[in-house]
Amino acid sequence: MGIEIERKFLVDPTKLPELDPGAHILQVYLSEKPQVRIRLYSRVRHYALSREAVMTIKGEGLLTRAEFEWPIPVDDAVKIIEEELWLYYIVKTRYNIGRFELDRFEETHKGLWMAEIELEHEDESFDSPVWLTEEVTNDARYTNVTLARDGLPSGG
Amino acid sequence: MGIEIERKFLVDPTKLPELDPGAHILQVYLSEKPQVRIRLYSRVRHYALSREAVMTIKGEGLLTRAEFEWPIPVDDAVKIIEEELWLYYIVKTRYNIGRFELDRFEETHKGLWMAEIELEHEDESFDSPVWLTEEVTNDARYTNVTLARDGLPSGG
């Protein structure tokens, strides 16, 4: 288990550098409080598809929260997804740019890009790339689980 | 993953044979629908304490239901329990008698004993020991998650 400290930003995709292929992520939420999430990663590298499944349990909090994470069998994750043993889902592609994880959301969240940086301390400073726009760390509408449940913030 | 077929019975503890020490089980429910459960087993054998933690995800159904199960790190399970990232809990001691799993419930469920037998098919026959009493397979009040949430059935 760890304590996760993350800051989160909206992104101007027109200012991004060229991106690697990224990892396709399908994540489902089995519970919201506590948060129970299964994430299925699919990556194509050198013409081979690799898949990986991870279960995550998170406590409450926006900037800082307890997090527990374990790998689980991919076949089980696929069956849990297929049998719809979950409440909400999100589909996105994840890219790594330096210390940032950049997510391009898909399907009903198409058009949304967000970047996260994990910090050691809440007041740690970091270089802010030109493609970062508004910080949304403390805006609960932009947590993935709320996006999955409620869709894109309107008017935001 | 598997499909779990189980029949469940109340028990007359005065008719039980002598029992082995059993395994102490603390189980917490992180979610009810789908059911997300973490079970922490503690066993004392030959003066050594061994612990084991298992996460289980179950679909709906009483006699037959989909079930997914994986071991998880004991330290994580203990922290999730301590940080109260769950909704309800149950404490019981589990004994194995032949093909039956026998549970003696503790704390607020003290006095309740139940036995379960796992079957290959819904219509499979089995030897019924003298200490089995009423079958409660299809009585939702006797699922562990309902007992954890609502306590002992009243007037039963």
Chai-1 contact restraints between the chains, C-beta under 6 A:
chainA,res_idxA,chainB,res_idxB,connection_type,confidence,min_distance_angstrom,max_distance_angstrom,comment,restraint_id
A,M1,B,D76,contact,1.0,0.0,6.0,A-B,restraint_1
A,M1,B,K79,contact,1.0,0.0,6.0,A-B,restraint_2
A,L30,B,S31,contact,1.0,0.0,6.0,A-B,restraint_3
A,L30,B,P34,contact,1.0,0.0,6.0,A-B,restraint_4
A,L30,B,V36,contact,1.0,0.0,6.0,A-B,restraint_5
A,S31,B,L30,contact,1.0,0.0,6.0,A-B,restraint_6
A,S31,B,S31,contact,1.0,0.0,6.0,A-B,restraint_7
A,S31,B,V36,contact,1.0,0.0,6.0,A-B,restraint_8
A,P34,B,L30,contact,1.0,0.0,6.0,A-B,restraint_9
A,P34,B,L85,contact,1.0,0.0,6.0,A-B,restraint_10
A,V36,B,L30,contact,1.0,0.0,6.0,A-B,restraint_11
A,V36,B,S31,contact,1.0,0.0,6.0,A-B,restraint_12
A,V36,B,V36,contact,1.0,0.0,6.0,A-B,restraint_13
A,G59,B,L85,contact,1.0,0.0,6.0,A-B,restraint_14
A,A66,B,E83,contact,1.0,0.0,6.0,A-B,restraint_15
A,F68,B,D76,contact,1.0,0.0,6.0,A-B,restraint_16
A,W70,B,I72,contact,1.0,0.0,6.0,A-B,restraint_17
A,I72,B,W70,contact,1.0,0.0,6.0,A-B,restraint_18
A,D76,B,M1,contact,1.0,0.0,6.0,A-B,restraint_19
A,D76,B,F68,contact,1.0,0.0,6.0,A-B,restraint_20
A,K79,B,M1,contact,1.0,0.0,6.0,A-B,restraint_21
A,E83,B,A66,contact,1.0,0.0,6.0,A-B,restraint_22
A,L85,B,P34,contact,1.0,0.0,6.0,A-B,restraint_23
A,L85,B,G59,contact,1.0,0.0,6.0,A-B,restraint_24
